[in-house]
Amino acid sequence: MSASVTLPARSGAQPALARPSRAPEEKGKWWRFALLIVLTALTLIPIAVVIGLSLQPSAASTTTDPITLENFATVLTETSVLVWLRNSLVVTLATVLVSVLVAAPAGYVLSRGRGRVVSGYSLLLFVIQSLPVIVSVVPLFILFAGFGLSDSLFGITLVYVGSTIAVATWMMAAYIDSIPIALEEAAWIDGASVFGGFVRIILRNSLPGILSTAIFAFLLAWNDYLVALVFLRSELSFTLPVGVQSFVQQNMTDWGSIMAVSVIMMIPPILLFATLNRYFSVGGIGGSLAGR
Amino acid sequence: MATSTLPPRTRARTKPTGRAPGPAGDLRRPRRRITPMNLTLVLFVVPSVLLLLLLNAYPLGFGLNQSVRDGSLLDDGQFVGLANYTDALTSTAFWEAARFTLIFTVVGVFGSWIVGLGLALLLRTRTPARGLFKVLLLLPWVVPIVVSSTAWNWLVATPSSPVPQLFDALGWGTPLFLADPTLAAITVCIFKVWVSFPFMMMMSASALASVDPVVYEAARMDGASPRQQFTQITLPLVARSTYISWILMTIFCVNDFPTIYLLTGGGPVNATTSLVVLAYRSVFQNFETGSGVAIAFLMTAVLVAVSVVLYRQIRKVDTA
C-alpha cells in the first residue's frame, strides 16, 4: 500500500511506475503466505497420494526399503502400459499438430477479417463449442465403423481435432489481435503476398499464442476419457485413459501398481506445464469469444 | 456484429495485396469479384470449415435424425416422431438427472469461481515463491481425471479410507462418501470444484492483471476501504471476464462426463447421474440411441439458452 506513496517526489509525475506486478496491498503479508501454503498443501493431497502410494512396496513384496520402484518395474513388464503410452503420445501429438495448423490460419481470418461472414463463422464456433461431445461421438462412431476407423487411433485423433478446433481458433485469434496490423501492411508494401505476410509476420511473432493453443490441445487429447472409451475396443489400441481405467478395474486393491501407471500417465502433462506454463493463458479465450 | 466499429481493420479486406498497392479507386469502390486477398483468406478457413462440417455439422444432422427414430448403434430403426423427446420429458429418470445436473453446474461454476478468484487475489500480492504456487495450484486441472478420480477414490471410498478414518477420529462417525446418495452428490460436486478452480484462477488472474493499479491509488486517496475497493472497483472491472468464465464453466459442467462417471459411475441409485451420464447409458448400455441423443439435445437446448442469457449480460456490461 505504501510502496508508491513513498516513491521519491521526482517520480511523482509517473504514477504508472506502480506496475501491475506490484502489490496493491502489502499489509498482512505473512498470513497471506501462510494461507497460501495451507491451501496449496490441501489441494495437492490427492496428487501426493498418487506419488506416495506408487513408491510404497506392495503386500507381496520382499523388499525392506520404505520406498521402492518395484511397482513401476511390475507394471512396465507385466502390462501394456508402454503401448498405451506410445498410443497416447501419437494421438496427442497428431492432435496438437493438426489443431495448430488448422487453427492458426482460421484464427488469422477471425482476427483480421470483418463482416457478416466472419461474425457468422465466429458464432458457428460458439455453438459447436456448446454441443456436448456425446452428440457427435455416437454418429461419428457409426460413421467411422463403416470405414473401419472405429477402433483406430486415426479415428479418435480426428474426433479430438474436431473438439479442439473452436477453442484453438479463438486462442489463435486472441493472440493475433495483439499483433499490430501495421507490421503486415509494411510487409505487403515490401511486396509480400497475404500468405507471405501471414507466415513471416504472424507466425513468427505468435510463438506464445501457438504454444498456448498447443498446450490446450495437448491437455484435451491427453486427458480425454469419453471418446477413447467409446471408440477403442482392443487392448493394444488403448490410449492411457482407457488403459489405466481398465487396469484399475482389474486390480482393485493393488494400489501400488495402480498408482504407478497413474504416475506414468500424469508425468507428461505436468512436465509440459512446469516448463511452458508462462506461455499458457486462457484469458484470451473470453476476449475473442465475446469480442466479436 | 462489429462491421463498422473498427475502420483500420476493414482496410485489410478491401486492400488488394501489397504487391501492387491499388489506386485510391480500389478503396472507394470495393469490387465484387474475389481479390487475391480474399481468396487467400478463404483458403485459410477451408480446412477448418471442412473439418467442422465433417466432425461437427454432419454428426449434428445425423443425431437429429436419430433422435426421431428408435434405432440402436447397429440399426437405423423406424421413424417414431417426437416419441423419444416426450418419453424423456415424462420420465422421472430424466428429471432427476436434470436436477443433479443443475446442482452440479451451479456448485461447479460458483464454487470454482469463488475459490479461483480468492486464490487469484491471494497470488496478486507479492509473496515468496509466487511462481511455484501458481504452477502447483494448476495441477488439479492438469492431472488427468482418470488419475485424480483414482486418488479421490482411495481417499474417501471405503470406511477404512483416510478421510472417513479422520472423521471417525474426530468423533463424527465413518461417513460413506460414495455410498450414501446425498454424500455422494456432495463429494462429486467438491471433486468438480477441485478439478475446475485452477481454470477460474487463470481467468481471474488475467482479468485482475488488466486492471490499472492507478485506479486503486485513486480509490485509496478518496478513502475507500479494502472491502469497498473490492466490491466497487475490482468486481465491476472484471465483470465482463467473470460472465465469460461463467459461460465457459457452465458449458464445461453441463457437458462433463468423466468427473462424474469415473468417481461414482452415476450411482449410488442414480444419485449422481447427470444428463450426459444418462445419455451415455441410454446409448451404450441400453442400446437406445434415439432416446440417448434426444436427452443430449434437450440438454443442449437449455445450455444454449443459458449461454445466450449470460452473453446478453456481457453486452450490457459493455454498453454500461
Chai-1 contact restraints between the chains, C-beta under 6 A:
chainA,res_idxA,chainB,res_idxB,connection_type,confidence,min_distance_angstrom,max_distance_angstrom,comment,restraint_id
A,P15,B,V214,contact,1.0,0.0,6.0,A-B,restraint_1
A,A18,B,P213,contact,1.0,0.0,6.0,A-B,restraint_2
A,P20,B,A209,contact,1.0,0.0,6.0,A-B,restraint_3
A,P20,B,P213,contact,1.0,0.0,6.0,A-B,restraint_4
A,A23,B,T125,contact,1.0,0.0,6.0,A-B,restraint_5
A,A23,B,R126,contact,1.0,0.0,6.0,A-B,restraint_6
A,P24,B,P213,contact,1.0,0.0,6.0,A-B,restraint_7
A,P24,B,Y216,contact,1.0,0.0,6.0,A-B,restraint_8
A,R32,B,L122,contact,1.0,0.0,6.0,A-B,restraint_9
A,R32,B,T125,contact,1.0,0.0,6.0,A-B,restraint_10
A,F33,B,T127,contact,1.0,0.0,6.0,A-B,restraint_11
A,L36,B,L122,contact,1.0,0.0,6.0,A-B,restraint_12
A,L36,B,F133,contact,1.0,0.0,6.0,A-B,restraint_13
A,T40,B,F133,contact,1.0,0.0,6.0,A-B,restraint_14
A,T40,B,L136,contact,1.0,0.0,6.0,A-B,restraint_15
A,T40,B,L137,contact,1.0,0.0,6.0,A-B,restraint_16
A,P46,B,S148,contact,1.0,0.0,6.0,A-B,restraint_17
A,P46,B,A151,contact,1.0,0.0,6.0,A-B,restraint_18
A,P46,B,W152,contact,1.0,0.0,6.0,A-B,restraint_19
A,I47,B,L139,contact,1.0,0.0,6.0,A-B,restraint_20
A,V49,B,A151,contact,1.0,0.0,6.0,A-B,restraint_21
A,V50,B,A151,contact,1.0,0.0,6.0,A-B,restraint_22
A,V102,B,P47,contact,1.0,0.0,6.0,A-B,restraint_23
A,V102,B,S48,contact,1.0,0.0,6.0,A-B,restraint_24
A,P105,B,F44,contact,1.0,0.0,6.0,A-B,restraint_25
A,A106,B,V45,contact,1.0,0.0,6.0,A-B,restraint_26
A,A106,B,S48,contact,1.0,0.0,6.0,A-B,restraint_27
A,V109,B,L41,contact,1.0,0.0,6.0,A-B,restraint_28
A,V109,B,F44,contact,1.0,0.0,6.0,A-B,restraint_29
A,V109,B,V45,contact,1.0,0.0,6.0,A-B,restraint_30
A,R112,B,A12,contact,1.0,0.0,6.0,A-B,restraint_31
A,G113,B,L41,contact,1.0,0.0,6.0,A-B,restraint_32
A,R114,B,R9,contact,1.0,0.0,6.0,A-B,restraint_33
A,R114,B,T10,contact,1.0,0.0,6.0,A-B,restraint_34
A,S119,B,M1,contact,1.0,0.0,6.0,A-B,restraint_35
A,I128,B,N56,contact,1.0,0.0,6.0,A-B,restraint_36
A,S130,B,I251,contact,1.0,0.0,6.0,A-B,restraint_37
A,S130,B,L303,contact,1.0,0.0,6.0,A-B,restraint_38
A,S130,B,V304,contact,1.0,0.0,6.0,A-B,restraint_39
A,S130,B,S307,contact,1.0,0.0,6.0,A-B,restraint_40
A,L131,B,T300,contact,1.0,0.0,6.0,A-B,restraint_41
A,P132,B,N255,contact,1.0,0.0,6.0,A-B,restraint_42
A,P132,B,V276,contact,1.0,0.0,6.0,A-B,restraint_43
A,P132,B,A296,contact,1.0,0.0,6.0,A-B,restraint_44
A,I134,B,V276,contact,1.0,0.0,6.0,A-B,restraint_45
A,I134,B,A279,contact,1.0,0.0,6.0,A-B,restraint_46
A,I134,B,A296,contact,1.0,0.0,6.0,A-B,restraint_47
A,V135,B,G63,contact,1.0,0.0,6.0,A-B,restraint_48
A,V135,B,A296,contact,1.0,0.0,6.0,A-B,restraint_49
A,S136,B,P59,contact,1.0,0.0,6.0,A-B,restraint_50
A,V138,B,V283,contact,1.0,0.0,6.0,A-B,restraint_51
A,P139,B,P59,contact,1.0,0.0,6.0,A-B,restraint_52
A,P139,B,F62,contact,1.0,0.0,6.0,A-B,restraint_53
A,P139,B,G63,contact,1.0,0.0,6.0,A-B,restraint_54
A,L140,B,P59,contact,1.0,0.0,6.0,A-B,restraint_55
A,G162,B,L55,contact,1.0,0.0,6.0,A-B,restraint_56
A,G162,B,N56,contact,1.0,0.0,6.0,A-B,restraint_57
A,W188,B,G18,contact,1.0,0.0,6.0,A-B,restraint_58
A,I189,B,G18,contact,1.0,0.0,6.0,A-B,restraint_59
A,G191,B,R19,contact,1.0,0.0,6.0,A-B,restraint_60
A,A192,B,G18,contact,1.0,0.0,6.0,A-B,restraint_61
A,S193,B,T17,contact,1.0,0.0,6.0,A-B,restraint_62
A,V194,B,T17,contact,1.0,0.0,6.0,A-B,restraint_63
A,V194,B,M37,contact,1.0,0.0,6.0,A-B,restraint_64
A,V194,B,T40,contact,1.0,0.0,6.0,A-B,restraint_65
A,F195,B,T40,contact,1.0,0.0,6.0,A-B,restraint_66
A,N223,B,P144,contact,1.0,0.0,6.0,A-B,restraint_67
A,Y225,B,V146,contact,1.0,0.0,6.0,A-B,restraint_68
A,Y225,B,P258,contact,1.0,0.0,6.0,A-B,restraint_69
A,L226,B,F257,contact,1.0,0.0,6.0,A-B,restraint_70
A,P241,B,V146,contact,1.0,0.0,6.0,A-B,restraint_71
A,V244,B,V146,contact,1.0,0.0,6.0,A-B,restraint_72
A,Q245,B,V146,contact,1.0,0.0,6.0,A-B,restraint_73
A,V248,B,T150,contact,1.0,0.0,6.0,A-B,restraint_74
A,S262,B,V147,contact,1.0,0.0,6.0,A-B,restraint_75
A,S262,B,T150,contact,1.0,0.0,6.0,A-B,restraint_76
A,M265,B,P144,contact,1.0,0.0,6.0,A-B,restraint_77
A,M265,B,V147,contact,1.0,0.0,6.0,A-B,restraint_78
A,M266,B,V143,contact,1.0,0.0,6.0,A-B,restraint_79
A,M266,B,V147,contact,1.0,0.0,6.0,A-B,restraint_80
A,P269,B,V142,contact,1.0,0.0,6.0,A-B,restraint_81
A,F273,B,V142,contact,1.0,0.0,6.0,A-B,restraint_82
A,A274,B,V135,contact,1.0,0.0,6.0,A-B,restraint_83
A,N277,B,V135,contact,1.0,0.0,6.0,A-B,restraint_84
A,S281,B,S206,contact,1.0,0.0,6.0,A-B,restraint_85
A,V282,B,M202,contact,1.0,0.0,6.0,A-B,restraint_86
A,V282,B,M203,contact,1.0,0.0,6.0,A-B,restraint_87
A,G283,B,S206,contact,1.0,0.0,6.0,A-B,restraint_88
A,G286,B,S241,contact,1.0,0.0,6.0,A-B,restraint_89
A,G286,B,I244,contact,1.0,0.0,6.0,A-B,restraint_90
A,A290,B,I244,contact,1.0,0.0,6.0,A-B,restraint_91
A,A290,B,I314,contact,1.0,0.0,6.0,A-B,restraint_92
A,R292,B,M1,contact,1.0,0.0,6.0,A-B,restraint_93
A,R292,B,A2,contact,1.0,0.0,6.0,A-B,restraint_94
